Amino acid sequence: MTDIARLVRSAQAGDGDAFAELYQRFARMVHGVVLARIARTEVDDVVQDVFMAAFERLGELRDPAAFGGWLAAIARNRAADHGRRLMPVHPVVDAPAPARAHEQAEAHAILAVIRALPEAYSETLVLRLVEGMTGEEIAERTGLTPGSVRVNLHRGMKLLREKLS
C-alpha cells in the first residue's frame, strides 16, 4: 500500500492529522486545477470548498490509491459549478494590482491564453508553469499517466507558443 493510500485509510478512520497531510500534499494540485478554470481572486475559496467536500465524502472513496484523481475530479467539478454560478459575460481575466502592473498584466494575459487552450492542456500547463509541479508530480497527484502528462505538456506548450507569437 502506498503512502497516500495509508494516509487516506487513516483519514477515513477519523485521523485529522492524516487528512491535514493529504491537504499539504495535494493543495498545489487542487489550486492549479481550479486556477486553470476560474479567476485568481476566487480560487482560494473554491480550493477550500474542494477539500471540505473531499473530507465529507472521503468515506465514499473505495480505492485509496485513486485519491489524487478523485480529488482532481472534485476540483474540476467545483470550479465548473463556481463558473456556472457566476455566469461571466466576458472571459476570465484577473485585474493586475498597482505594483508591478506591467509584469502582472503580462502574466494575467498569458494565463488567459492558457485558459483558452483545451482543458487537458490548460490544466497541466497551469500545474507545471504556475504551481511549479514536475511532470511526475502532476501524474502522481492527478491520477493521469506520466505519458499523458508529457503529451499534454508538449502539445499545450506548442499551442501556447503559437498563440503567443
N, C-alpha and C positions, 0 to 999 in steps of 0.2 A: 504494500500500500504506500502510495506517495505521501510526501509531507503535507501536501494540500488536502488530500483525501483524509488524512488523520485529523487535520485541523477542522475540516468540515464535520466529520463524525463527532468530534469533541464539541463543536458549536451546536450541533443538532441535539446533543445530550445536555445542553444548557450552559456550556462553558463560555462565559462572556469574553474571557481573555483570548480564547481561540478565535472567536468572531472578530475581535479587535485586530488580531494578527492577520486574518483574511482581509480585513479592511486595509491595513497597511500595505499588503502585497498587491492588492487589486485596485486601489484608489486611482492610480495614474491611468490604468487601462480604462476604467469607467469614465474618468474625466475626459480622456481623449475620444472615446466613443460618443459621448454626449456633445463635446465641443465640435465634433465633425458635423453636428446637426442643428445646433441652436446657438443663439447669441451668447458670447462670453459672459455677459452680465447675468445670465440666467443659469449658467452651468452648475455653480456650486449648490444651488437649491435642488436641482434635478439629481445631482450626484448623491446628495443626502437621501433624497426620495428613493433612489435605486437601492441604496444599502438598507433603508428601512423596509422596503418591500422584500428584499432578499432575506433579511432577518426574520420577518414574519412568515415567509414561505419556505424557509430552509428545510423544514420537515418534509416538504413535498419532493425534494431532490433525492432521487433514488440512487444515482451514481455519483458519489462524492468526487470522483476523478473528473467529472464533467462540470465542476463548479464554475470554471472560467468561462466556458461557452454559455452556460446557463445565465451567469451574471451579465455577460455581454448582451445576451438577448433581452434581458430585463432593461438594461441601459438603453438599447435601441428602441424598445417599445415605449419606455418612459419619455425619451426625447421626442419621439414621434407624437405621442399624446400631448406633450407640452406644446409642440409646434402647432398641432391642430387647435388647441385651446386658444392660442394667441392669434391664429389666422393672420399672419403678416401679409400686408399688401405688397411690400417690397422685399427683395431678397435680404437675408440677414446680413447686416454689416454693422460691426461694432464701432461706436464713435471713439476716436482716439482721445486720450487725456491731454491736457495742455502741454505738459512737459514732454519733450522729445516727440512732438506731434508729427513731424515728418516721418521718422522711423516707424512710429506706431501706425500711422496711416498706411504706410507701405506694407507693414506686417498684416494689418487688417485686410488690405486689398488682396494680398496673397492668400490669406485664409479664406476669403470669399471665393477666390478662384478654385481653391482646393475643395471647398464645399460644393461647388458646381460640378465637380467630377462625379463619375459613377460612385455610388455609395461604398462599394468594396474598396475602391482606390482611395477615396477621401478618408475613410476611417483609418486605413493602415498608414497613410501619409501623415495624418494628424498624430497618430500614436508614435510614429518614427520621428517626425520633424519637430513637433511641438512638445510631446511628452518625453522625447529622448529615449524611447524604448528601442532595444535591439530587435532584429527580426525574430530571434529565438524567444525573446520575452513576449513579443506580440503573439507568436504562435502558442506559447505556453499559457498565456493569460486569456486569450480569446477562444481557444479550442480549435483554431484553424491549423491546418498542417503547415509545417515550415515551407513546403513547396508553394502552397497557396499564398503565403505571406510574401515570399520572394517574387512571385509573379505579380501580385497586386502592387508591390512597391515599384517594381521595374516598369510596369505598364502605367502606373499612376504618375511616376516621375516623368516618363516620356510625354504623357498628356499634359502634365503641368508645365514642362519646358515649352511645349508647343503653344499653350495658351498664354504664357508669359512673354513669348518672343514676338 
